[in-house]
Amino acid sequence: MPTIDLTHVAVREPRHALDAAPRRLGLTLTELQHAASLAGGAPLPFEVAAPAAVDTIQSRLGQSPAATDDQAYRAAVASLHDPADALERRGLLTDGVLDPGLAGAIGLLAAPRTALDVDLRMAGVQAKVWQRQDDAAVASLATVDGIVFEIGWFATDAWAGELARVAAISEDVTLGTSTVPSYADLPFELADAAAEATRVGRGDLLPVLAARHGGAVLGPDGVLPDDAVARLLTALASEAQGRLRALVADVSGTEVDTVGVVSWTLLADGWRALRPHQQDGVPRLEIRAVEPADLAAVVAPVLEGAR
C-alpha cells in the first residue's frame, strides 16, 4: 500500500499573517485525478460513474435526457487540457514532483480521522462538498458540475469560517419575509404527514392535520393556535427554495461509523435548522432560524461525537 505523506499540512507557526489563511486552488477533474495519482495513488472522496448504458429502445427512438447529459459531461471532460502540462504551467508540478501543499491536502482527503460531507442545493444548483479533518488540519474539496473542483486546506481554527462559506446564500436567491416564525417545535408525526399531504397535492388537509394536533405546536411565545399552525405547515412547503444536508462520520477505523446528520432548509427569509428530538418519549421536530455563520455551532456537537 502506498504511503501518503501528511506532514505538508501540519500546522506550523506562520511566518507571515497570510501564511495562516486558508489556501484554495481550482482544479479540473483530470488535474485532480492526475495529482491524486502523483500523491501515492491517493483515493478521492468520490467516484466517476461508468458511462450510462444506451438500451435498444433509446437506440431506436432517441436517447433519454440522462444519457444525453452523461454524453455531454464526458465530452466536456475529454476536451480538457493535458493534466500534467496544466499543472506544470501553474507551478503545481515541478520535475514530476507535486506541490507539497496540494499533495498534503490530497493525502488528508484520503486518510482523515473525521469526514464531513455536505450536499447543498439552492437557485437550481447542487453543490457537493467533502471536508476531511485530522489533528490540527482540514482539507476540503467541492464541485458544482463534477468538472471543475475547488480544493483547499487550512488549520482547524479556520474551519468555522469555511463552514460559513459553504452555507452562504447565493446572490441568485431573493430573500424576503417568511410566515414561519423564527422558532417552532411540533410533533414529528405532524411534520411528516404535512409533508406527504403537500407532496401529493392535498394542501387542503393541512388545517385538518393542524386541528388534530391542537395545542401540540410551540412558537416563540408558547402554544400556537390551529390557524397559525396551518399557515406554518403551508409555508414550510411553499417557501422552500433550498436545502443543506451535512453528514458526519468517524473514518479513523477500518469501518465508517456515521455519527450524525445536520439538516437545514432555505425559506423565504433564510435558513432554518431542522433538529429531531424527543420530549416525553414523543418524537418532535425543532425548527429554528439560523445564519450561515451558525453552521459550525450546529455541526460541532456532531463532530464531537465522532471523536
KOLDOMI-6266 format. One record per residue (C-alpha): x, y, z. Coordinates in nm, 2 decimals. Each point is the difference from the previous one (the first is absolute). Layout:
BEGIN
+--------+--------+--------+
:     c1 :     c2 :     c3 :
+--------+--------+--------+
:      X :      Y :      Z :
...
+--------+--------+--------+
# end
This chain:
BEGIN
+--------+--------+--------+
:     c1 :     c2 :     c3 :
+--------+--------+--------+
:   0.00 :   0.00 :   0.00 :
:   0.15 :   0.34 :  -0.09 :
:   0.09 :   0.23 :   0.28 :
:  -0.16 :   0.34 :  -0.01 :
:   0.19 :   0.28 :   0.16 :
:  -0.22 :   0.23 :   0.22 :
:   0.28 :   0.20 :   0.14 :
:  -0.05 :   0.28 :  -0.25 :
:  -0.33 :   0.10 :   0.15 :
:   0.13 :   0.00 :   0.36 :
:  -0.06 :   0.33 :   0.17 :
:   0.31 :   0.21 :   0.05 :
:   0.06 :   0.35 :   0.14 :
:  -0.07 :   0.23 :  -0.29 :
:   0.28 :   0.22 :  -0.12 :
:  -0.25 :   0.25 :  -0.13 :
:  -0.36 :   0.07 :   0.08 :
:  -0.11 :  -0.12 :  -0.34 :
:   0.17 :  -0.34 :   0.06 :
:  -0.27 :  -0.09 :   0.25 :
:  -0.28 :   0.08 :  -0.25 :
:  -0.18 :  -0.29 :  -0.18 :
:   0.15 :  -0.08 :  -0.33 :
:  -0.23 :  -0.09 :  -0.29 :
:   0.06 :  -0.12 :  -0.36 :
:  -0.22 :  -0.07 :  -0.29 :
:   0.06 :  -0.33 :  -0.18 :
:  -0.17 :  -0.18 :  -0.28 :
:  -0.10 :  -0.36 :   0.05 :
:   0.29 :  -0.13 :  -0.21 :
:   0.25 :   0.23 :   0.19 :
:  -0.14 :  -0.13 :   0.33 :
:   0.02 :  -0.36 :  -0.10 :
:   0.36 :   0.04 :  -0.13 :
:   0.10 :   0.18 :   0.32 :
:  -0.15 :  -0.28 :   0.20 :
:   0.19 :  -0.26 :  -0.19 :
:   0.33 :   0.19 :   0.06 :
:  -0.09 :   0.02 :   0.38 :
:   0.05 :  -0.37 :   0.04 :
:  -0.32 :  -0.10 :  -0.18 :
:  -0.21 :   0.16 :   0.27 :
:  -0.37 :  -0.08 :  -0.04 :
:  -0.24 :   0.29 :  -0.05 :
:  -0.32 :   0.03 :   0.20 :
:  -0.22 :  -0.06 :  -0.31 :
:  -0.02 :  -0.23 :  -0.29 :
:  -0.07 :   0.08 :  -0.37 :
:  -0.29 :  -0.22 :  -0.10 :
:   0.03 :  -0.23 :  -0.30 :
:  -0.15 :   0.12 :  -0.33 :
:  -0.37 :  -0.02 :  -0.01 :
:  -0.12 :  -0.30 :  -0.20 :
:  -0.21 :   0.06 :  -0.31 :
:  -0.26 :  -0.27 :  -0.04 :
:  -0.16 :  -0.11 :  -0.32 :
:  -0.31 :   0.22 :   0.05 :
:   0.22 :   0.31 :   0.03 :
:   0.21 :  -0.10 :  -0.30 :
:  -0.32 :  -0.03 :  -0.21 :
:  -0.21 :   0.29 :   0.14 :
:   0.25 :   0.24 :   0.14 :
:   0.20 :   0.04 :   0.31 :
:  -0.13 :   0.09 :   0.34 :
:   0.09 :   0.34 :   0.16 :
:   0.22 :  -0.19 :   0.25 :
:   0.20 :  -0.17 :  -0.28 :
:   0.03 :   0.33 :  -0.19 :
:   0.13 :   0.18 :   0.32 :
:   0.25 :  -0.28 :   0.06 :
:   0.14 :   0.02 :  -0.35 :
:   0.03 :   0.38 :   0.03 :
:   0.18 :  -0.03 :   0.33 :
:   0.25 :  -0.26 :  -0.14 :
:   0.06 :   0.21 :  -0.31 :
:   0.08 :   0.30 :   0.22 :
:   0.24 :  -0.20 :   0.21 :
:   0.17 :  -0.14 :  -0.32 :
:   0.05 :   0.35 :  -0.13 :
:   0.21 :   0.11 :   0.31 :
:   0.37 :   0.07 :  -0.04 :
:   0.27 :  -0.25 :   0.08 :
:   0.00 :   0.00 :   0.38 :
:   0.38 :  -0.03 :   0.04 :
:   0.06 :   0.29 :  -0.23 :
:  -0.27 :   0.21 :   0.17 :
:   0.14 :  -0.07 :   0.35 :
:   0.36 :   0.09 :  -0.12 :
:  -0.11 :   0.33 :  -0.16 :
:  -0.17 :   0.09 :   0.33 :
:   0.31 :  -0.08 :   0.21 :
:  -0.17 :  -0.29 :   0.18 :
:   0.22 :  -0.26 :  -0.16 :
:   0.38 :   0.03 :  -0.03 :
:   0.22 :  -0.28 :  -0.14 :
:  -0.27 :  -0.25 :   0.07 :
:  -0.04 :   0.11 :   0.36 :
:  -0.33 :   0.13 :   0.12 :
:  -0.04 :   0.33 :   0.20 :
:   0.05 :  -0.10 :   0.36 :
:  -0.31 :   0.17 :   0.13 :
:  -0.22 :  -0.15 :  -0.27 :
:   0.15 :  -0.34 :   0.06 :
:  -0.07 :   0.03 :   0.37 :
:  -0.36 :   0.11 :  -0.05 :
:  -0.06 :  -0.30 :  -0.23 :
:   0.16 :  -0.23 :   0.25 :
:  -0.23 :   0.14 :   0.28 :
:  -0.30 :  -0.05 :  -0.22 :
:   0.10 :  -0.36 :  -0.04 :
:   0.09 :  -0.08 :   0.37 :
:  -0.19 :   0.22 :   0.24 :
:  -0.14 :  -0.07 :   0.35 :
:  -0.33 :   0.18 :  -0.05 :
:  -0.20 :   0.04 :  -0.32 :
:  -0.26 :   0.27 :  -0.06 :
:  -0.21 :  -0.02 :  -0.33 :
:  -0.23 :   0.28 :  -0.09 :
:  -0.27 :  -0.01 :  -0.27 :
:  -0.12 :   0.36 :  -0.08 :
:  -0.28 :   0.10 :  -0.23 :
:  -0.12 :   0.35 :  -0.08 :
:  -0.09 :   0.21 :  -0.30 :
:  -0.02 :  -0.31 :  -0.22 :
:   0.36 :  -0.10 :   0.08 :
:   0.13 :  -0.29 :   0.19 :
:   0.34 :   0.01 :   0.17 :
:   0.19 :  -0.29 :   0.16 :
:   0.26 :   0.08 :   0.27 :
:   0.23 :  -0.26 :   0.16 :
:   0.20 :   0.12 :   0.31 :
:   0.25 :  -0.22 :   0.18 :
:   0.17 :   0.06 :   0.33 :
:   0.28 :  -0.15 :   0.20 :
:   0.18 :   0.16 :   0.30 :
:   0.04 :   0.37 :  -0.08 :
:  -0.06 :   0.00 :  -0.37 :
:  -0.30 :  -0.01 :  -0.23 :
:  -0.02 :  -0.06 :  -0.38 :
:  -0.30 :   0.09 :  -0.21 :
:  -0.12 :  -0.10 :  -0.35 :
:  -0.30 :   0.15 :  -0.17 :
:  -0.17 :   0.00 :  -0.34 :
:  -0.32 :   0.11 :  -0.17 :
:   0.03 :  -0.17 :  -0.34 :
:   0.24 :  -0.29 :   0.06 :
:   0.25 :   0.16 :  -0.25 :
:   0.15 :   0.28 :   0.20 :
:   0.10 :  -0.05 :   0.36 :
:   0.12 :   0.23 :   0.28 :
:   0.25 :  -0.16 :   0.24 :
:   0.10 :   0.18 :   0.31 :
:   0.19 :  -0.07 :   0.32 :
:   0.01 :   0.19 :   0.33 :
:   0.05 :  -0.03 :   0.38 :
:  -0.29 :  -0.12 :   0.21 :
:  -0.03 :   0.35 :   0.16 :
:  -0.11 :   0.13 :  -0.35 :
:  -0.26 :  -0.28 :  -0.04 :
:  -0.29 :   0.20 :   0.13 :
:   0.05 :   0.27 :  -0.26 :
:   0.03 :  -0.26 :  -0.28 :
:  -0.33 :  -0.16 :   0.11 :
:  -0.17 :   0.35 :  -0.01 :
:   0.14 :   0.04 :  -0.35 :
:  -0.17 :  -0.33 :  -0.10 :
:  -0.34 :   0.11 :   0.14 :
:   0.02 :   0.35 :  -0.15 :
:  -0.32 :   0.08 :  -0.18 :
:   0.04 :   0.04 :  -0.38 :
:  -0.05 :   0.35 :  -0.15 :
:  -0.25 :  -0.16 :  -0.23 :
:  -0.24 :  -0.07 :   0.29 :
:  -0.24 :   0.28 :   0.08 :
:  -0.08 :   0.03 :   0.37 :
:  -0.30 :   0.16 :   0.15 :
:  -0.23 :  -0.07 :   0.29 :
:  -0.12 :  -0.34 :   0.13 :
:  -0.33 :  -0.12 :   0.15 :
:   0.21 :  -0.25 :   0.20 :
:   0.09 :   0.14 :   0.34 :
:   0.37 :   0.01 :   0.11 :
:  -0.07 :  -0.29 :   0.23 :
:  -0.25 :  -0.28 :  -0.01 :
:  -0.02 :  -0.35 :   0.16 :
:  -0.26 :  -0.25 :  -0.13 :
:  -0.07 :  -0.37 :   0.02 :
:   0.20 :  -0.19 :  -0.27 :
:  -0.31 :  -0.19 :  -0.10 :
:  -0.17 :   0.33 :  -0.09 :
:   0.30 :   0.12 :  -0.20 :
:   0.02 :  -0.33 :  -0.18 :
:  -0.37 :  -0.01 :  -0.08 :
:   0.00 :   0.36 :  -0.12 :
:   0.30 :  -0.06 :  -0.23 :
:  -0.18 :  -0.31 :  -0.15 :
:  -0.33 :   0.19 :  -0.05 :
:   0.19 :   0.29 :  -0.17 :
:   0.19 :  -0.25 :  -0.22 :
:  -0.32 :  -0.16 :  -0.14 :
:  -0.17 :   0.34 :  -0.05 :
:  -0.23 :  -0.02 :   0.30 :
:   0.07 :   0.33 :   0.16 :
:  -0.36 :   0.02 :   0.10 :
:   0.07 :  -0.26 :   0.27 :
:   0.25 :   0.22 :   0.19 :
:  -0.27 :   0.18 :   0.21 :
:  -0.14 :  -0.34 :   0.09 :
:   0.34 :  -0.13 :   0.11 :
:   0.07 :   0.32 :   0.20 :
:  -0.33 :  -0.05 :   0.18 :
:   0.07 :  -0.36 :   0.08 :
:   0.32 :   0.11 :   0.17 :
:  -0.15 :   0.30 :   0.17 :
:   0.21 :   0.14 :   0.29 :
:   0.30 :  -0.21 :  -0.09 :
:   0.19 :   0.26 :  -0.21 :
:   0.21 :   0.26 :   0.17 :
:   0.12 :   0.33 :  -0.13 :
:   0.23 :   0.27 :   0.14 :
:  -0.27 :   0.11 :   0.25 :
:  -0.16 :  -0.33 :   0.08 :
:  -0.27 :  -0.22 :  -0.15 :
:  -0.11 :   0.10 :  -0.35 :
:  -0.37 :   0.01 :  -0.09 :
:  -0.12 :  -0.24 :  -0.27 :
:  -0.03 :   0.26 :  -0.27 :
:   0.36 :   0.11 :   0.06 :
:   0.12 :  -0.36 :  -0.02 :
:  -0.18 :  -0.05 :  -0.33 :
:   0.17 :   0.31 :  -0.14 :
:   0.34 :  -0.13 :   0.13 :
:  -0.05 :  -0.34 :  -0.16 :
:  -0.10 :   0.17 :  -0.33 :
:   0.30 :   0.23 :   0.01 :
:   0.25 :  -0.28 :   0.07 :
:  -0.10 :  -0.15 :  -0.34 :
:  -0.07 :   0.30 :  -0.21 :
:   0.30 :   0.21 :   0.11 :
:   0.27 :  -0.27 :  -0.03 :
:   0.27 :   0.11 :  -0.24 :
:   0.30 :  -0.20 :   0.10 :
:   0.14 :  -0.25 :   0.24 :
:   0.33 :  -0.09 :   0.18 :
:   0.07 :  -0.35 :   0.13 :
:   0.33 :  -0.07 :   0.18 :
:   0.10 :  -0.36 :   0.09 :
:   0.27 :  -0.05 :   0.26 :
:   0.19 :  -0.33 :   0.02 :
:   0.29 :  -0.15 :   0.20 :
:   0.23 :  -0.15 :  -0.26 :
:   0.30 :  -0.06 :   0.23 :
:  -0.06 :  -0.38 :   0.02 :
:  -0.04 :  -0.27 :  -0.25 :
:  -0.37 :   0.06 :  -0.02 :
:  -0.19 :   0.33 :  -0.06 :
:  -0.20 :   0.10 :   0.30 :
:  -0.28 :   0.25 :  -0.08 :
:  -0.03 :   0.23 :   0.29 :
:  -0.28 :   0.24 :  -0.09 :
:  -0.18 :   0.22 :  -0.26 :
:  -0.07 :   0.37 :   0.00 :
:  -0.29 :   0.12 :  -0.22 :
:  -0.09 :   0.36 :  -0.09 :
:  -0.27 :   0.13 :  -0.23 :
:   0.01 :   0.34 :  -0.18 :
:  -0.32 :   0.19 :   0.04 :
:  -0.11 :   0.34 :  -0.13 :
:   0.21 :   0.19 :   0.26 :
:   0.29 :  -0.23 :   0.04 :
:   0.12 :  -0.33 :   0.16 :
:  -0.19 :  -0.20 :   0.25 :
:   0.17 :  -0.29 :   0.19 :
:  -0.21 :  -0.31 :   0.04 :
:   0.08 :  -0.20 :   0.32 :
:  -0.18 :  -0.32 :   0.08 :
:  -0.03 :  -0.07 :   0.37 :
:  -0.22 :  -0.17 :   0.26 :
:  -0.22 :   0.14 :   0.27 :
:  -0.16 :  -0.24 :   0.25 :
:   0.07 :  -0.28 :  -0.25 :
:  -0.18 :   0.18 :  -0.28 :
:   0.21 :   0.08 :  -0.32 :
:   0.00 :   0.37 :  -0.08 :
:   0.16 :   0.24 :  -0.24 :
:   0.15 :   0.33 :   0.09 :
:   0.02 :   0.27 :  -0.27 :
:   0.23 :   0.29 :   0.08 :
:   0.12 :   0.30 :  -0.20 :
:   0.38 :  -0.01 :  -0.06 :
:   0.26 :   0.18 :  -0.19 :
:   0.29 :  -0.14 :  -0.22 :
:   0.24 :   0.08 :   0.29 :
:  -0.20 :  -0.23 :   0.23 :
:   0.08 :  -0.31 :  -0.20 :
:   0.32 :  -0.06 :   0.19 :
:  -0.19 :   0.02 :   0.34 :
:  -0.27 :  -0.24 :  -0.13 :
:   0.26 :  -0.25 :  -0.14 :
:   0.24 :   0.02 :   0.30 :
:  -0.20 :  -0.23 :   0.23 :
:  -0.03 :  -0.26 :  -0.28 :
:   0.38 :   0.03 :  -0.06 :
:   0.07 :  -0.05 :   0.37 :
:  -0.19 :  -0.33 :  -0.02 :
:   0.24 :  -0.11 :  -0.27 :
:   0.30 :   0.04 :   0.23 :
+--------+--------+--------+
# end
